[in-house]
Amino acid sequence: MSPSTDRHVSILATGAHLPGDPLDNDALARVCGPLPDDVLEGIQVKRRHWMVDPVTGEHRTSTSAMATAAARQALERAGVEAAEVDLIVLSTASPDYLLPVAATYVQEQLGLESCAVIEVRAGCVGAVQAFDIARRLLADGTYRTALVIGAESVSPLLAPVFLGRDPHKVRMRDRLTVYTFGDGAGAVVLRGGEEGSAHEGSRQVFATQSMGGARKPGMLIVGGGTDAPLHEQQQRPRLMDIKLDIPGTAQFGPKVFVEGIHDMLRRSGLALSDIDACVLPEGNAEYFASEYGTAGLSEEDQATLSKIIVENLTDVGATGSAAVPLALDAGWTEGRIRPGDTVLLLAIEASRYLYAGLTLTWEAPFPTS
């Protein structure tokens, strides 16, 4: 596409939604047993929000409802009416249904009779991929105003691990999974400018890669797919289950991050010192950050990175597709991301050891609501 027809794409606002009251570690200890203090310190999650009632297992909301709530907040902050949205790009690994896609339920709940919808089926990297899809479609003039949403409901997979069981009989590795994850949704409102409005100074650079083609998955969600006949799936102890390769992710995950950040810096022509905010969920988690040097990040870059990471893992847990937009929203509303900042969004996903990154210049003023 000719640069003269390229349109500048701006972030107008973000929004977030976390279901229910926060569940702290003491609350989880009562339903699934405690974790050792050193393990809790390593994962650094102190609170999370679940759409599932941890006592009864009742679902109190849905993935699409959380996505819609985050979208409404973002639209309100942006001063944009829902009717102005002509594109919704949503990422989730936990949709309400296999079909129709969850994005169409967001469309319905926003009252949009007609709207372009695209859904990315992914975990942590999905929201960054969705962001890039949307910004390209705005930059070439196909659409004018977009909602990019990441939403995830992990707790429905976690509750069957402990519901109706003696908490102290829940396996330690299962407890670790339960303590790690949370639910939620984050949204971003994007708008394309007039034809020819793009300028080099705000160039957005994107990269994504799967580094796990020769490795077993770091995360595997089993059930509800076509890996086996349905009658065989129904004979499993749990119809759906989440399996983590904890040693594998701890060892290889930091290597994926280091490759991702080096790739983004090469493509953008930036140095790490040029980045004002690196939105990297889980970036400060002890098990992750302690391996940066081994993975090939210099001591100088580690020191720089420690000052610019924007994340909120302590308060929300690992939230899959919602992780980057939730951290981005927290960074903006808390003043850690300011107008004029050069921002790097970087997501790492354990499933097949993927990364996705996007650089951008932040333009939205501090929110007033």
C-alpha positions as CSV (number, residue, x, y, z in Angstrom):
1,M,0.0,0.0,0.0
2,S,1.3,3.4,-0.9
3,P,2.3,5.5,2.2
4,S,0.2,8.4,0.8
5,T,-3.0,6.4,1.4
6,D,-1.9,5.0,4.8
7,R,-3.9,6.2,7.8
8,H,-2.6,6.9,11.2
9,V,-4.1,4.7,13.9
10,S,-4.6,6.0,17.4
11,I,-5.5,4.4,20.7
12,L,-8.3,6.4,22.1
13,A,-8.8,4.5,25.4
14,T,-8.7,1.2,27.3
15,G,-11.2,-0.6,29.5
16,A,-11.1,-3.5,31.9
17,H,-13.5,-5.9,33.7
18,L,-12.7,-8.3,36.5
19,P,-15.6,-10.5,37.7
20,G,-16.7,-10.5,41.3
21,D,-14.7,-9.8,44.4
22,P,-11.0,-10.6,44.5
23,L,-10.0,-14.1,45.8
24,D,-6.9,-13.9,47.9
25,N,-4.6,-16.8,48.7
26,D,-6.2,-17.5,52.0
27,A,-9.6,-18.0,50.3
28,L,-8.1,-20.5,47.9
29,A,-6.4,-22.3,50.7
30,R,-9.8,-23.0,52.2
31,V,-11.1,-24.7,49.1
32,C,-8.1,-26.4,47.6
33,G,-5.4,-26.4,50.3
34,P,-2.4,-24.1,50.8
35,L,0.7,-23.6,48.8
36,P,4.2,-23.3,50.5
37,D,5.2,-19.7,51.0
38,D,8.2,-20.0,48.7
39,V,6.0,-21.2,45.9
40,L,3.6,-18.3,46.4
41,E,6.5,-15.9,46.3
42,G,7.7,-17.4,43.1
43,I,4.4,-17.1,41.2
44,Q,3.7,-13.7,42.8
45,V,-0.1,-14.0,42.5
46,K,-1.8,-12.7,45.6
47,R,-5.3,-12.1,44.2
48,R,-7.4,-13.1,41.2
49,H,-11.0,-12.8,40.1
50,W,-13.1,-15.7,39.0
51,M,-16.3,-15.9,37.1
52,V,-17.0,-19.2,38.9
53,D,-18.2,-19.2,42.5
54,P,-15.4,-21.2,44.2
55,V,-17.8,-22.7,46.7
56,T,-20.6,-23.8,44.5
57,G,-19.1,-23.8,41.0
58,E,-21.9,-21.6,39.7
59,H,-21.0,-19.4,36.7
60,R,-21.8,-15.8,37.6
61,T,-21.0,-14.3,34.2
62,S,-19.6,-15.3,30.8
63,T,-16.6,-14.6,28.6
64,S,-18.7,-12.5,26.2
65,A,-20.3,-10.6,29.1
66,M,-16.9,-9.7,30.5
67,A,-15.7,-8.7,27.1
68,T,-18.7,-6.4,26.6
69,A,-18.2,-4.8,30.0
70,A,-14.6,-4.0,29.3
71,A,-15.6,-2.7,25.8
72,R,-18.3,-0.4,27.3
73,Q,-15.8,1.1,29.7
74,A,-13.3,1.7,27.0
75,L,-15.9,3.3,24.7
76,E,-17.1,5.6,27.6
77,R,-13.6,6.8,28.3
78,A,-13.0,7.4,24.6
79,G,-16.2,9.3,24.2
80,V,-17.2,7.0,21.4
81,E,-20.7,5.6,20.9
82,A,-21.1,1.9,20.4
83,A,-22.8,2.6,17.1
84,E,-19.5,4.1,15.7
85,V,-17.8,0.7,16.0
86,D,-17.5,-1.0,12.7
87,L,-15.0,-3.7,13.6
88,I,-14.6,-6.0,16.7
89,V,-11.5,-8.2,16.9
90,L,-11.6,-10.4,20.0
91,S,-9.2,-13.0,21.3
92,T,-10.1,-15.8,23.7
93,A,-9.3,-19.5,24.3
94,S,-12.5,-19.8,26.4
95,P,-15.5,-18.7,24.3
96,D,-19.1,-19.1,25.4
97,Y,-19.7,-21.6,22.6
98,L,-17.6,-23.1,19.8
99,L,-20.0,-21.3,17.4
100,P,-21.2,-18.5,17.1
101,V,-17.9,-16.8,18.0
102,A,-17.9,-14.8,21.2
103,A,-17.3,-11.6,19.3
104,T,-20.8,-11.8,17.8
105,Y,-22.3,-11.9,21.3
106,V,-20.3,-8.7,22.2
107,Q,-21.8,-7.2,19.0
108,E,-25.3,-8.3,20.2
109,Q,-24.8,-6.9,23.7
110,L,-23.6,-3.6,22.3
111,G,-26.7,-3.4,20.2
112,L,-24.9,-3.5,16.8
113,E,-27.1,-5.1,14.1
114,S,-24.3,-5.0,11.6
115,C,-20.5,-5.1,12.4
116,A,-17.4,-6.8,11.1
117,V,-16.2,-9.4,13.7
118,I,-13.0,-11.4,13.8
119,E,-12.1,-13.8,16.5
120,V,-8.6,-15.1,17.3
121,R,-8.5,-18.4,19.1
122,A,-5.4,-18.0,21.3
123,G,-4.1,-17.4,24.8
124,C,-1.7,-14.7,25.9
125,V,-0.5,-13.7,22.4
126,G,-4.0,-13.4,21.0
127,A,-4.8,-9.9,22.1
128,V,-1.5,-8.5,20.6
129,Q,-2.3,-10.4,17.3
130,A,-5.9,-9.1,17.4
131,F,-4.5,-5.5,17.9
132,D,-2.3,-5.9,14.8
133,I,-5.2,-7.2,12.7
134,A,-7.4,-4.3,13.7
135,R,-4.8,-1.6,13.2
136,R,-3.9,-2.9,9.7
137,L,-7.6,-2.8,8.7
138,L,-7.9,0.7,10.1
139,A,-4.6,1.8,8.5
140,D,-5.8,0.8,5.0
141,G,-9.2,2.4,5.4
142,T,-11.2,-0.8,5.4
143,Y,-12.8,0.3,8.7
144,R,-12.8,3.4,10.8
145,T,-13.3,2.5,14.5
146,A,-12.4,-0.8,16.2
147,L,-12.7,-2.5,19.5
148,V,-9.9,-4.9,20.3
149,I,-10.7,-7.2,23.2
150,G,-9.0,-10.0,25.1
151,A,-11.2,-12.0,27.4
152,E,-10.7,-15.3,29.3
153,S,-12.6,-17.6,31.7
154,V,-10.1,-20.1,33.1
155,S,-11.8,-20.8,36.4
156,P,-14.4,-23.2,34.9
157,L,-11.4,-25.5,34.2
158,L,-10.1,-25.1,37.7
159,A,-13.1,-25.6,39.9
160,P,-13.6,-29.3,39.1
161,V,-10.1,-29.9,40.5
162,F,-11.4,-29.2,44.1
163,L,-15.2,-29.0,44.2
164,G,-16.6,-31.6,46.5
165,R,-13.2,-32.8,47.6
166,D,-11.2,-32.6,50.8
167,P,-8.9,-29.5,50.2
168,H,-5.9,-31.3,51.7
169,K,-6.2,-34.1,49.2
170,V,-5.9,-31.9,46.1
171,R,-2.5,-32.6,44.5
172,M,0.1,-29.9,45.0
173,R,0.7,-29.5,41.2
174,D,-3.1,-29.0,40.8
175,R,-3.1,-26.4,43.5
176,L,-0.3,-24.5,41.7
177,T,-2.5,-24.3,38.6
178,V,-5.5,-23.2,40.6
179,Y,-3.5,-20.4,42.4
180,T,-2.0,-19.2,39.1
181,F,-4.9,-18.3,36.9
182,G,-7.6,-15.6,36.9
183,D,-10.5,-14.4,34.7
184,G,-11.2,-11.1,33.1
185,A,-11.3,-9.0,30.0
186,G,-9.5,-5.9,28.7
187,A,-10.4,-3.7,25.7
188,V,-8.9,-1.0,23.5
189,V,-10.7,1.5,21.2
190,L,-8.7,2.2,18.0
191,R,-9.5,4.8,15.4
192,G,-8.1,5.3,11.9
193,G,-7.2,8.8,10.7
194,E,-7.7,10.5,7.4
195,E,-6.1,9.2,4.2
196,G,-2.4,10.0,4.2
197,S,-2.3,10.8,7.9
198,A,0.3,8.2,8.9
199,H,3.8,9.5,9.8
200,E,7.0,7.6,10.3
201,G,7.5,8.8,13.9
202,S,4.6,6.8,15.1
203,R,5.2,3.7,13.0
204,Q,3.9,0.5,14.6
205,V,6.0,-2.6,14.3
206,F,4.6,-6.1,14.8
207,A,6.2,-9.6,15.1
208,T,4.9,-13.0,16.2
209,Q,6.5,-16.4,16.3
210,S,5.9,-20.0,17.5
211,M,9.1,-21.5,18.9
212,G,7.6,-24.7,20.1
213,G,7.2,-26.7,16.9
214,A,9.6,-29.4,18.0
215,R,8.6,-29.3,21.7
216,K,5.7,-30.8,23.6
217,P,3.1,-28.1,24.5
218,G,3.9,-26.1,27.6
219,M,0.1,-25.8,28.2
220,L,-2.6,-28.1,26.9
221,I,-6.3,-27.7,27.3
222,V,-7.9,-31.1,26.7
223,G,-11.6,-31.7,26.0
224,G,-14.3,-30.2,23.9
225,G,-12.3,-30.6,20.7
226,T,-12.0,-33.4,18.1
227,D,-8.9,-35.2,19.4
228,A,-11.0,-38.2,20.3
229,P,-14.6,-39.3,19.8
230,L,-17.0,-37.5,22.1
231,H,-18.1,-40.8,23.8
232,E,-14.4,-41.4,24.7
233,Q,-14.0,-37.8,26.0
234,Q,-16.9,-38.3,28.3
235,Q,-15.2,-41.2,30.0
236,R,-12.3,-39.0,31.1
237,P,-12.1,-38.1,34.8
238,R,-12.8,-34.5,33.8
239,L,-14.5,-33.5,30.5
240,M,-12.1,-30.6,30.1
241,D,-8.7,-30.3,31.8
242,I,-5.8,-27.9,31.8
243,K,-2.3,-29.5,31.8
244,L,0.9,-27.5,32.4
245,D,4.5,-28.5,31.8
246,I,5.8,-26.5,34.7
247,P,9.5,-27.4,34.4
248,G,9.4,-26.9,30.6
249,T,7.8,-23.4,30.8
250,A,10.1,-22.3,33.6
251,Q,13.1,-23.4,31.5
252,F,12.1,-22.4,28.0
253,G,9.6,-19.6,28.6
254,P,12.4,-17.0,29.3
255,K,14.2,-18.0,26.1
256,V,11.0,-17.3,24.2
257,F,10.8,-13.9,25.8
258,V,14.4,-13.0,25.1
259,E,14.0,-14.0,21.4
260,G,10.8,-12.0,21.3
261,I,12.3,-8.8,22.7
262,H,15.4,-9.1,20.5
263,D,13.2,-9.7,17.4
264,M,11.1,-6.6,18.2
265,L,14.1,-4.4,18.8
266,R,15.6,-5.5,15.5
267,R,12.5,-4.9,13.5
268,S,11.7,-1.5,15.1
269,G,15.3,-0.2,15.1
270,L,14.9,0.7,18.8
271,A,17.1,0.0,21.7
272,L,15.6,-1.2,25.0
273,S,16.6,2.2,26.5
274,D,14.2,3.8,23.9
275,I,11.2,2.0,25.4
276,D,9.3,3.9,28.0
277,A,6.9,1.0,29.0
278,C,7.1,-2.7,28.2
279,V,3.7,-4.2,28.8
280,L,4.8,-7.7,29.7
281,P,2.4,-9.8,31.9
282,E,4.3,-12.1,34.2
283,G,7.5,-10.2,33.3
284,N,8.4,-9.7,37.0
285,A,7.5,-13.2,38.2
286,E,10.4,-14.7,40.0
287,Y,10.5,-18.0,38.1
288,F,10.6,-16.0,34.8
289,A,12.8,-13.0,35.5
290,S,15.5,-15.1,37.3
291,E,16.2,-16.9,34.0
292,Y,16.7,-13.8,31.8
293,G,20.5,-13.9,32.0
294,T,20.6,-17.6,31.2
295,A,18.3,-17.0,28.3
296,G,20.7,-14.4,26.8
297,L,19.6,-11.0,28.1
298,S,22.5,-8.9,29.1
299,E,22.8,-7.5,32.7
300,E,22.5,-4.0,31.3
301,D,19.3,-4.9,29.5
302,Q,17.9,-6.7,32.5
303,A,18.5,-3.6,34.6
304,T,16.8,-1.4,32.0
305,L,13.9,-3.8,31.6
306,S,13.2,-4.0,35.4
307,K,12.5,-0.2,35.3
308,I,10.0,-0.3,32.4
309,I,7.9,-3.4,32.8
310,V,4.2,-2.8,33.2
311,E,2.2,-5.7,34.6
312,N,-0.4,-6.5,37.3
313,L,0.1,-10.2,37.9
314,T,-0.1,-9.8,41.7
315,D,-3.7,-8.5,41.4
316,V,-5.2,-10.5,38.6
317,G,-3.2,-13.7,38.1
318,A,-2.4,-15.2,34.7
319,T,-5.4,-14.3,32.5
320,G,-4.5,-15.5,29.0
321,S,-6.0,-13.4,26.2
322,A,-6.9,-10.7,28.8
323,A,-3.4,-10.4,30.2
324,V,-1.9,-7.7,27.9
325,P,-5.0,-5.5,27.7
326,L,-5.6,-5.7,31.5
327,A,-1.9,-4.7,32.1
328,L,-2.2,-2.0,29.5
329,D,-5.3,-0.6,31.2
330,A,-3.6,-0.7,34.6
331,G,-0.5,1.0,33.2
332,W,-2.6,3.8,31.6
333,T,-5.0,4.4,34.5
334,E,-2.3,4.4,37.1
335,G,-0.1,6.8,35.2
336,R,2.7,4.4,34.3
337,I,2.0,5.0,30.6
338,R,1.8,8.6,29.5
339,P,1.2,10.5,26.3
340,G,4.3,10.4,24.1
341,D,5.6,7.2,25.6
342,T,7.1,4.6,23.3
343,V,5.3,1.4,24.4
344,L,6.1,-2.2,23.6
345,L,3.3,-4.8,24.0
346,L,4.9,-8.2,24.4
347,A,3.0,-11.4,25.2
348,I,4.5,-14.9,25.8
349,E,2.2,-17.9,25.6
350,A,3.2,-21.4,26.9
351,S,0.9,-23.4,24.7
352,R,3.4,-23.8,21.8
353,Y,5.9,-21.3,23.1
354,L,4.7,-18.3,21.1
355,Y,5.4,-14.6,21.4
356,A,3.7,-11.6,19.9
357,G,5.0,-8.0,20.1
358,L,3.9,-4.6,18.9
359,T,5.5,-1.2,19.3
360,L,3.4,2.0,19.4
361,T,3.5,5.6,20.5
362,W,1.0,6.3,23.3
363,E,-1.3,9.2,22.6
364,A,-4.4,8.9,24.9
365,P,-4.5,11.5,27.7
366,F,-4.9,10.4,31.3
367,P,-8.5,9.0,31.7
368,T,-11.0,11.1,33.5
369,S,-13.4,8.3,34.4
